Amino acid sequence: MTVVLVIVVALALLAVLLATRPRRVPKSSPAGKNAELHWERKILSQTLGNRGAMERAVTAKRRNYPRASRADLLEMVHDEYVRDRNRS
C-alpha cells in the first residue's frame, strides 16, 4: 500500500513539473525585406563575403522553386550550407 502511494505521489509531482516547465518558442524568421537582409548576412558570413557564390546558389535554387520568394530561397541556401558543413 505504501509503495502505491509513493508511486502516485511521484507521478503527480512529475505531472506538475511537466505542466509548469517553460515552453520552447520556435525561432521566427524575420518578415519581408528584413528577412532577405537577415539571410544574406548569414550566407555572406558563411561564404566569407563571396556574394557571387551566394547569387549563384540562389539562381540554382530558383530553377527548382520558381515561385519562391528571394528570402525563402536564401533560407534554403543557408540551410543547405549548414547541412553540408555538418556532413564533413
Contacts in CASP RR format, 6 or more apart in sequence:
PFRMAT RR
TARGET T0000
AUTHOR 0000-0000-0000
METHOD contacts of the structure
MODEL  1
MTVVLVIVVALALLAVLLATRPRRVPKSSPAGKNAELHWERKILSQTLGN
RGAMERAVTAKRRNYPRASRADLLEMVHDEYVRDRNRS
29 35 0 8 1.000
29 38 0 8 1.000
29 71 0 8 1.000
29 75 0 8 1.000
30 37 0 8 1.000
30 38 0 8 1.000
32 69 0 8 1.000
32 71 0 8 1.000
35 71 0 8 1.000
35 74 0 8 1.000
35 75 0 8 1.000
36 70 0 8 1.000
36 71 0 8 1.000
36 74 0 8 1.000
39 71 0 8 1.000
39 74 0 8 1.000
39 75 0 8 1.000
39 77 0 8 1.000
39 78 0 8 1.000
40 54 0 8 1.000
40 74 0 8 1.000
42 78 0 8 1.000
43 54 0 8 1.000
43 57 0 8 1.000
43 74 0 8 1.000
43 77 0 8 1.000
43 78 0 8 1.000
43 81 0 8 1.000
44 50 0 8 1.000
44 51 0 8 1.000
44 54 0 8 1.000
46 78 0 8 1.000
46 81 0 8 1.000
46 82 0 8 1.000
46 85 0 8 1.000
47 53 0 8 1.000
47 54 0 8 1.000
47 81 0 8 1.000
54 74 0 8 1.000
54 77 0 8 1.000
57 77 0 8 1.000
57 80 0 8 1.000
58 70 0 8 1.000
58 73 0 8 1.000
58 74 0 8 1.000
58 77 0 8 1.000
61 68 0 8 1.000
61 73 0 8 1.000
61 76 0 8 1.000
61 77 0 8 1.000
62 68 0 8 1.000
62 73 0 8 1.000
65 72 0 8 1.000
65 73 0 8 1.000
65 76 0 8 1.000
68 76 0 8 1.000
END
